[in-house]
Amino acid sequence: MSTEAKRDHPDVTLKVIGAAPSRTGTTSTKRALEMLLGGRCMHFSDLVYRRDELPIWLEATKRGRLEKTEADRLLRGCTACLDFPAAAFYEDLMEHYPHAKVLLTMRDEYSWAASIRATIMYSIRTFETAIPHFLLRPLNMENAGLLMRINFELGMGVSPDPSTTDQELADALLRYAQQVRERVPPDRLLEFRASQGWQPLCQFLGGLDQPSEEFPRLNDTRYFRCCIHAIRVVSTVLVAAPLAVAVSAVSVGLWLLL
């Protein structure tokens, strides 16, 4: 690869590449990294308000590779990225940003499987079946469920459908983690659990001072499901409100004519 291809984009100062899937403490670690590095950490939750980026991630996911020009656009202004969809491309990102370190957030595989069932699987079912696509279109999120599904299948090698057992999910997480360990040089990788707190992260990032605040504890299962429910409500309101106004206007017009 040419030197030009590896040159960092001037607006991308990526220092940490998250290689782990969702529900491994990524939201808490996202906040921690933003506190430590002073920049934005890209996370799947960002796509709620950066919906124009969804098609780019979807095309890269279908292709199975994230190109450098795409990464520069999607990660502009970021000092870190965690969670899917970015985590599915950790090897591409390692190539694009050779000075960035790799973070593998982990948790107990069985608690992870239960969390995936209650959140990611729930979200995919909601986006694919519970909310008609025409309701998601005003939010530019009609492909959110498809992106989550393909990304999960690409990264974890198992289906996010309810028929997948907890044991299959747990085994998939262990296989995935081992794959990361084998593909990332040890001096570039930190395997991290949010329960460990600040010390390992600060040391990994070059001996940063530990913040006086407690390590963040964010995004439990209940909060995640509430967010998905909120999207469902907002999408319905965005479509129903103009319809209600139109019906009211017609009713008033007919009343005036009579």
N, C-alpha and C positions, 0 to 999 in steps of 0.2 A: 504494500500500500504506500502511496506517495506521502511525502511530508505534508503536502497541502491538505490531503484528505484527513490527516490526523490533527491538524491545527484546530485548537479550540476556537469556537465562535466568540467574538469579543463580549457578547452579552450573556454567555453561558459560562458560569464559574463553578461547574459541578465538582463537588468534593466528595460526595457520598452517593453511591449507587445501591439502592435497596434491591436485594435479590429474592426476598421472601414474599410469599403470597399474602393475601388479605387475612385478617383475623389472627395475626401473630404479634399484636401490639404495635402495629404500624402507625395508628393514629396518635398514640401516646408518644412514640418515638419521633414522629413528624414534628410534634410541638417541641420536643426536647432538642432536636437538631436545629430548628428555627431559633431557639433561644441561644444555642451554642454558636451557631455560624452566622446569625444575623441576616439570613436571607430566606427566600421562600423554599419550602420543600414540597415538590409536586407529589400529589396523592390522588387516588381515585376520587375521593370526595371533592376535589377541586373541579371535576368535570361538571358538577351541578351548576357552577357559575362560569365555566369556560366551555360551554356546550359546542362552540364552533370547532373545538379540537376533537370532538368525538369522531367525526368521519375520518380524520387523519389516523387516529389510533386504530380505528376499525380496519382501514385499508392495510395498514402495517401488520395487523394481527392476521388478516386473511392471507397476506403475502408470506408471513413468517419471518419478517426482517424489518427492522427500523433503520431507515437510511439516515446518514449524517445530517442532511439538510432538514429532514423531518425532526430529528432530535434537537437540532439547534433551534428550530421554531418552537417546538413544544416545551422545551426546557429553558427558554430565554428567561433570564433573571433568577434562575434556580441555583441554589447551592447544594441541593440534595433532591433525590426522588425515591419514593417508597411505594410499595403496594403495586398491584396490577392496575393499569396495564403496563406500566414501565418495567416492573419486575420481570415480566415475561421476556424482556429484551436485554437482560442484564449483560449477556455476552456481547451483544452489539454495542451497548453503552460502554463497556470496558474497552472495546476497540476504539470507539469514537473519542473517549475521554481517558486517555491512558494514565493520567495522574490521579484520577478519582479512586477512592477506596470503596470496598464492597462490604455491605452490611447484611447479614443474614439474621433477621429477627426470628425467634423461635418460641414455642410454648409446648406444653404437653400435647401429644398427638391426639389423644382421645377428647380432651377438652376443646381442641381445635376442631375436630370433626363435629362435635355437638354445636359449636359456634357457627361453623359453615352451614350446617343444616338450618339453623335458626335465622341466619342473616343472608348469606349469599344465595343459597338456594331459594329462600323466601323472596329475595329481590328479583331473581331471574323469573320465577313464576309470576310475580306481580307485573313485571314489565312485559312478559310474553303473553299472559292470559287475562290478568285482572284489569288491565288498563288498555282499552282499544288504542291502536297506534295513532288514530286521528286526534285523540286527546293529548298524546305525548308530542305531536308535531309542533304545536305552538311553543313548547319548551325546547324544541330541537333535541329531544331525547328519545325519539322513536327507535333508535338503534342501541339504546343503552343495554337492554337485556341481551341482545345478540353479542355485543362487545364483551359483556361479562361472561357469557357462555363460552364463546370461542377462546377468550383469553384464559379462562380456567382450564378448559380442555387442553389447550396448547401448553400451558405451564405445568399442570398437575398430572396430565395423562389419564384423567378419569372424568366421567360425566358428572355435571352438577345436578342431575335429575334425582328425585326422591328415591329411586330404586337403588342408587349407590349406597352401600352399607357404611356404617361408621368405621368398621374395620378396613374397608377398602379406602376410605378417606384417610384414615390414620396411616395406613401403609404408604399411600401416595405422598403424604407429607414427609415421611422418613426417607423415601426414595429421592424425593426432590432435594431435600437437604443434603443428602450424600452426594448427589450430582453436583450441587454447588461447591461442596468441599473439594471435589475432584477437579473441577474446572477453574477454580479461582486460586491463584498462588497464595500460600498461607500468609505471607507477609502483607498481602493486600486485603485479607478477609478478617472480619470480626463476626463471630457467632454470638448473638446477644439476646438476652431475655429482659424485658422491661423491669422485671422484679429485681434485677441487679443494680438498677439506679444509675447514677451519673458516672461513677468511677471508670468503668470499662470504656464508655463512649469518649470521655474526656482524654483518657490515655491513648486511645486509638486515633484520635484526631490531633495528636501531637502534643499532648500534655496541657490541654486547656484547663483553666480554672473551673472548679465545680461551682455551679450556681448555688446560692443560699436557699432557693426555693426547693420544695420537694419535687421529685421526678413526676412528670404529668401522669395522670391516670384518666384516660379519656375513652369515649366511644364503647360503652358496654352494649350488650345485645339489645336491651330495651331501647336505648337511644337510637341505635341503627334502624330498628324497625319503625320507630316514630318518624325518622327522616324519610323513609320510603313511603310511609302513609301520608306524610305531608306533600310529597310529590304527586301522589295520587289525587289528593284533595285539590291542590293548586291546578293541576291539569284539567280537572273536571270544571272548576270554577272559570278558568280562562275560556272554555268553550261554552259553558252554560250561560255565563253572564251576557255576552252579546246576543245569544238566542233569546234570553228573557227580555232584553231591551227591545229586540225586534218584535216579539210577540206583543209586548205592551204597546209599542208604537202602532201596530196594526189594529189592536183593540181600541185604542183611543181614536184612531182614524175612522174606524167603523162606527164608533159611538157618535162622532161629530157628524157623520153622514146621515145618521138615522134621526 
